[in-house]
Amino acid sequence: MTTLDPDNQQVLDLIKASGRPPVASLEPPAAREVYRAGRRFFQPDLPDMAEVRDLSAPGAASDIPLRLYRGLGTDAAAALPVLVFYHGGGYVIGDLDTHDYVCRKLANVARCAVIAVDYRLAPEHKFPAAVDDAAAALRFVVSQAAHLGVDAARVAVGGDSAGGNLSANMAHFARDGEVPKTCFQMLLYPGTDMSMSQGSYKNRDWTQYPLSIEAIKYFIGHYLSEKDYTDWRAAPLTAKNFKGLADAFVLTAGHDPLADEGYEYAKKLEANGVRVTFVHMSDQMHGFLTMGRIVRAADLALEIAGAALARAFAGDT
């Protein structure tokens, strides 16, 4: 078993010293505020951008808040390639602000646009509300590409954790013509299964980590009804057809209960002829990408992911 990065350990020590309650002990509104407060503390200073503006897309139930970023140094008149980004947070917590730094960093590294999606959260809006909003936002971005200053022919999807799950969904939908075509999927320590049966769930005591087994049960319980656990849109690892999906970048972390299902997803993509860049950071824990003020490896990982995104937009994958 690999040793945890000391920066990650410092995060765990700070969380413990703060007395922050486990997410599974909180009602969702309180859990959201605790998560926001943590991200404000662990997120680095925000980098400058060419443009940042909030907008919205029409959704099935209500307008979906979005945030558009244009990478620093990009041409204001250019139709930029665009990453549609879905934030993590177990479908229960997280918002545009919690992943602000991640989106800015990716836009600057890839010299592209990023449009972040503030999809509806559970339990107020259970599955498949998040999936529906993810799809509606993607359709909006492509249909309004000229107005938004992005290139409808170079659209990628991506996200971390729950957002990786939604991105995997969108890649399947795009292949099947349910949403516009995407050229790339960026899956950052994604959740791809709801069975909690992989070995990484069982290979250690996860109690000390922010994403504990109890936290995963809490998120899944709020997001899904019992009948939904085997729906492939909740668990894309169980989808029947992986052929013809967009090229992928998959990142996993060694200190993460979700590590094996991310790896299994990458292997299934590869086995079906999908080109995959797979990066495993064995000394990192789930959620480290949003902890860059403390965890120095976060920027390294985002630079690798951004470089892969830039290659995809250039047609070099």
N, C-alpha and C positions, 0 to 999 in steps of 0.2 A: 504494500500500500504506500503510495507516494506521500511525502510530507506536504502539509498545507503551506502555501506561500505565507511567509511572515506578515506580509501586508494584509492578507485575508485574516490571519489570526488577530492582528491588531483591530480589525473591524469587529470580530467576535468579542474581543475583550472590551471594546468601547460599548457595544450593545449591552453586554452583561453589566458593566459598571453603571450604565444609564438607568438600569432597572426597567427597560422597555419590555412591556408584556408580550408574550407570544401572540402572533396574529390569530391563532385559533381560539384564543381566550376572549376575543373582542367581537362586538357586533360590527358588521361591515362598514357603517359610516365612521366608527372610531378607528377601525383598521386602516381605512383610506387615509385618515389624517396622520396616523402614526407613520405610515409608509411615506406620505408626502414630506413629513418632517425629517425622516431619515434620508430621503433623497436630497433634500435641501442641504443637509449636513455633509453627505458623502460625495455629492456631485461637484466636480471642479468648477472654477469660474467659467462662465459661458464665453466661448470664442466669438469673435466678430463674424458677421455674415454679410453677404451682398444684400440680402433682403430676408426679413422674417415678417410674415403677416398671417393673421387668423382669418379663416373663412369657414364656410359650412357647405355640406352636401345634403340634398334631400334624402331622407331615409324612409323606411316603411312606417315608422311610428312618429318620428320627429326629425328635425334637422340634425345632422351629425357634425359636431365641431371638428375642424381640421386646422392644421398649422402648416404653412408653406415656408420652406427654407430654400434659399438659393446660395450655393457655395461661394465663399469669398473669392473674388477675382474672376468670376464667370461674367460673360457678356450679358448685359441687361437686355439686349435685343435678341439673344439666342433662344431657340426652343431647346431647353436642356433635357437630357435624359432624366427620368424621375424614378425614385424609389418610393413606393407607397408603404409606409411603416406602421406596424401595429405593435403597440406597447405590451409589455408583460405585466403580470400582476394576478395571475390565477383567475382571470375573467371577473374578479371581484374588486381589485384595487388597481391603482395606476391611472395616469391621465397624461395630457400633453406636457405638463410641466415636469413630471417625474422622469421623463425620457428626453427632455429638451437638449441636454448636452450630447447624448448619443446621436440624436438626429443632426445636430449641428456638425459634429465631428465627421459623420459619414458623408454629409453634403460637401464639406470642405475637402476631405481626402479624395473623394470620387469626382469632385468638381461637377456636381450634378444638383438637381433639385430633390428635396425630400418632402413628401407630404405625409404628416403624421395624422392618424385617425383616432379620434376619441369615441370609440364604439361604446354602446350601452353595456352596463355592468350588471352582473348577478349580485344578489338574488332578486333584485327588483325586476331584472330582465333576464330570464333564464335562457339557456340554449334553445333555439339557435339564433337568438337576437344578435349576439356578437358576430356570428358568421354572416348573417343577413346585412349587418351594417358594414362589415368588411367588404362584402361584394358591392354594395351600393356605393361606397366611397370609391372603389376602384373604377366602377362604371362612370362615375361622375368625373374623375380625373381624366379619363380618356376622352369622354364626350366634350369636356371643356378644355382640352389640351391647349388650343390656340389662345384662349382667354387667360389661361394660367401660365403661359409661357413655357410649356413643356412639350416634349416630343412623343406623340401618341404611338410611335413605332418603337420606342425604347422605354418600356415600362417594366420595372422590377417590383417584386413584393418582398417584404422582409419584416422580421420582428424577433423579439426575444421571448423565450418561455411560452406563455399563452399566445403571444404575438407570433411566435414561430409556428404554432399550431394553426393559427388563422392564415398565415402565409402559405403553409402547405396546402390548406384547403383551397386557397385562391389559385394555386398552380394547377390543382386538379380541375377546378371549375374552368380555368382558362383553356386547358387542353380539350375540355368537353364543350366549349363554346358558350358556357353560361355567363362568363365575363370576358372582357377583351383579352386578347393574347398578351402574355407576359414573356419577357426574354430571360428572366432570372429569378431565383428564389433564394433568399438569404435567411437561413434558419439558425438562430443563435440560442444555444442550449434549449431546443424546442421540446415541448410536451407533445408526444405523438400517440400516446396510448392512455387509456383510463383504467387498465386492469391492475396497475401497480404490481406487476408480476415479475419484472425484470430483476436480474441479480443485483443491480446497483441499489435497489430499495432495501436489500437485505444484508449488504456486505459490511455495514457498520451501524453504530448508534447515531442517528441524525438529530438527536434532541438539541444539541448545542447550535445547530445551524438555523439560519432564518427560514430556509425551506426544509422544515422537518416533515416527517411522515404525517403528523397531526395536521400540519398546515396544508399539505396536499389533500388530505381527506376533507378538510374545511372548504378549500376552494372547489373541489369536485362536487361536494355535497350541495354547495350553493349554486353551482352552475348547471348541474344536470338533474333531471328527474330520472327515476330508476330505469325507465324505458329507453333512455338515451345513451346509456353506457356503451352500447355496442354499435351505435350509429357511427359510420366511418367519418362523418364530419366532426364528431367529437374526438375520435381516435383515428387519425388518418393513416397510422401504421396498418390498420385493418382494411384499408381500401383494396378493392379487387384488381385494379389496373394501374400500374405504375409506368407503363410505356408512354413515350411521347411527352413527358413532362419537361418543363423548362430546366435548364442547367441549374446546378445548386451549389451553394456554399453552406456547409453545416459545421457549426462549432459546438463542441461539448466540453464540459469541465469535469475533472476527475472527482471532485468533492461535491457531488450532485446526485440526488436520487434519480434524476431524469437522464443520467449519462447514457445508460444502456439503450433506452428507447430512442435517443437521438442517434446513437451509433447504428442501431438496427434500421432506422429509417434511411440513413445514408447508404447502408449496404443494400437495402431493397431498391433504392434509386439506381445504384450502380449496376445491380444485377439485371435491371430492366433497360440498360443502355443509356441511362441519363448520366451526363458528365457531372461529376461531383468533386469539389474541393472540400476535403474533410480535415478539420483541425481539432485536435484534442489537447487541451491544456490541463495536464494531469494534476497540477498543484493549485488549481483555482476552484472556487466554489460557485454554486448557482447564484446569479445576481451580481457577479463581480463587475460587469460592464457598466453598471450605474454607480459604482463606488470609486471612481477614478481619482478623487481627492486623496484617498488613502492607498488604493490598490493601483500601483504603477502599471501592472500588466493590462489594465483595462484599455489604456490608450494603444498599447501594442496590438491587442486583439482587434480593436476598432480600425486601426490602420491596415491590418491584414484584410479584414472584411471589406473595408473601403476600396482597397486595391483590387480585390476580386470583383467588386461591383464595377469599378472603372473598366476593367478588362472585359467584362460582359457587355457593357455599353459600347465598347469599341469593337465588339465582335471577335475578341481574342480568347474566349474561353476554350 
